């Protein structure tokens, strides 16, 4: 989480260095004090209408000068089924192609909410979401601003 609190005076006696905390927490980022850019992924999931296949699309979150997000080739994609009281069941595992897409079969009888998609990629912060598109972590934008 980052914030810009303007040019308020700081108590230099505290010897605080907030930009260093991001890397100490293990978040992939570019830090040029006092600025912090988190290296996040843009991930979309979609399931075929018959429920038998799905795909995960992965892009770099930073847009290029023409406004496009470059696809991320070679991103690892892990899909597991999560049910209360049961061990996670592996469903699919692979890497995105040159177009940033990983397609896989899914059990048609399984709810998309039970399928957890994890996308760890070297140099980026890991993304985790469900196959129905819902996030596995607190949606800060919605919590703070009521936005989608």
C-alpha positions as CSV (number, residue, x, y, z in Angstrom):
1,X,0.0,0.0,0.0
2,X,1.4,3.4,-0.8
3,X,0.1,6.9,-0.1
4,X,1.1,10.5,-1.0
5,X,0.6,12.8,1.9
6,X,1.9,15.9,0.1
7,X,4.6,18.1,1.3
8,X,3.8,18.0,5.0
9,X,6.8,18.7,7.4
10,X,8.4,15.5,8.7
11,X,9.9,14.9,12.1
12,X,13.5,14.0,11.0
13,X,14.3,12.9,14.5
14,X,12.2,9.8,13.8
15,X,14.8,8.7,11.2
16,X,11.9,7.1,9.2
17,X,12.6,5.8,5.7
18,X,9.2,4.5,4.4
19,X,10.5,3.7,1.0
20,X,12.8,1.0,2.4
21,X,9.9,-0.8,4.1
22,X,8.5,-1.9,0.7
23,X,11.6,-3.9,-0.2
24,X,11.9,-5.2,3.4
25,X,8.4,-6.6,3.1
26,X,9.5,-8.4,0.0
27,X,7.4,-6.5,-2.5
28,X,8.7,-6.2,-6.0
29,X,9.1,-2.5,-6.6
30,X,11.2,0.3,-8.0
31,X,12.2,2.8,-5.4
32,X,13.6,6.3,-6.3
33,X,13.1,8.1,-3.0
34,X,10.6,9.4,-2.2
35,X,8.7,7.6,-5.0
36,X,7.7,3.9,-5.0
37,X,6.4,2.0,-8.0
38,X,5.0,-1.4,-7.2
39,X,5.7,-4.0,-9.9
40,X,2.3,-5.6,-10.2
41,X,0.6,-7.7,-12.8
42,X,-2.7,-7.2,-14.5
43,X,-4.5,-10.5,-14.5
44,X,-7.9,-11.5,-16.0
45,X,-9.5,-14.9,-15.8
46,X,-12.4,-16.2,-17.9
47,X,-14.2,-19.5,-18.0
48,X,-15.9,-20.9,-21.1
49,X,-19.7,-20.9,-21.0
50,X,-19.7,-24.7,-20.9
51,X,-17.4,-24.7,-17.8
52,X,-14.9,-27.2,-19.3
53,X,-12.1,-24.8,-20.0
54,X,-10.7,-21.5,-18.8
55,X,-7.9,-19.1,-19.5
56,X,-5.7,-16.7,-17.6
57,X,-4.4,-13.6,-19.3
58,X,-1.4,-11.9,-17.7
59,X,0.1,-8.5,-18.6
60,X,2.6,-6.1,-17.1
61,X,0.6,-3.6,-15.2
62,X,2.7,-0.6,-16.4
63,X,1.4,0.7,-19.7
64,X,3.7,1.5,-22.6
65,X,3.7,5.0,-24.1
66,X,1.0,3.9,-26.6
67,X,-1.3,3.0,-23.6
68,X,-1.0,-0.8,-24.1
69,X,0.0,-3.3,-21.4
70,X,2.6,-5.7,-22.7
71,X,1.7,-9.4,-22.3
72,X,3.8,-11.3,-19.9
73,X,5.3,-14.5,-21.5
74,X,6.5,-17.2,-19.1
75,X,4.4,-16.3,-16.1
76,X,3.7,-19.3,-13.9
77,X,0.0,-20.1,-13.4
78,X,-1.2,-22.4,-10.7
79,X,-4.9,-23.4,-10.3
80,X,-6.2,-25.4,-7.3
81,X,-9.6,-26.3,-6.0
82,X,-10.3,-25.1,-2.5
83,X,-13.1,-26.5,-0.4
84,X,-13.7,-26.2,3.3
85,X,-12.3,-29.1,5.3
86,X,-10.3,-30.5,2.3
87,X,-6.8,-30.2,1.1
88,X,-6.3,-28.0,-2.0
89,X,-6.7,-30.1,-5.1
90,X,-4.3,-29.3,-8.0
91,X,-6.3,-28.5,-11.2
92,X,-3.7,-27.0,-13.6
93,X,-0.1,-25.7,-13.7
94,X,1.8,-24.1,-16.5
95,X,3.2,-20.9,-18.0
96,X,1.8,-18.2,-20.2
97,X,2.7,-18.2,-23.9
98,X,4.1,-15.3,-25.9
99,X,0.6,-13.7,-25.8
100,X,0.5,-13.8,-22.0
101,X,-2.3,-16.5,-22.0
102,X,-2.5,-19.8,-20.3
103,X,-5.4,-22.1,-21.1
104,X,-6.5,-25.2,-19.2
105,X,-9.3,-27.7,-18.7
106,X,-11.6,-27.3,-15.7
107,X,-14.0,-29.8,-14.0
108,X,-17.4,-28.6,-15.3
109,X,-19.2,-29.4,-12.1
110,X,-16.9,-27.2,-9.9
111,X,-17.9,-23.7,-9.1
112,X,-15.6,-21.0,-10.4
113,X,-15.5,-19.6,-6.8
114,X,-13.8,-22.8,-5.6
115,X,-10.9,-22.5,-8.2
116,X,-8.0,-20.4,-6.9
117,X,-5.6,-18.9,-9.5
118,X,-2.1,-17.9,-8.4
119,X,0.3,-16.1,-10.7
120,X,3.8,-15.7,-9.4
121,X,6.2,-14.2,-11.9
122,X,9.8,-13.3,-11.4
123,X,10.3,-9.6,-10.8
124,X,6.6,-9.0,-10.0
125,X,4.3,-9.2,-7.0
126,X,2.2,-12.4,-7.0
127,X,-1.5,-12.2,-7.8
128,X,-4.1,-14.4,-6.3
129,X,-7.8,-14.5,-7.4
130,X,-10.6,-16.9,-7.9
131,X,-11.8,-18.1,-11.3
132,X,-14.9,-16.0,-10.9
133,X,-12.7,-12.9,-10.9
134,X,-13.1,-12.2,-7.2
135,X,-10.0,-11.3,-5.2
136,X,-8.5,-13.4,-2.5
137,X,-7.3,-10.4,-0.6
138,X,-8.9,-7.1,0.5
139,X,-9.8,-4.9,-2.4
140,X,-8.2,-1.6,-1.2
141,X,-9.7,0.5,-3.9
142,X,-13.3,-0.7,-3.1
143,X,-12.6,-0.5,0.7
144,X,-11.2,3.0,0.7
145,X,-13.2,4.6,-2.1
146,X,-16.2,2.4,-2.8
147,X,-14.9,2.0,-6.5
148,X,-14.9,-1.1,-8.7
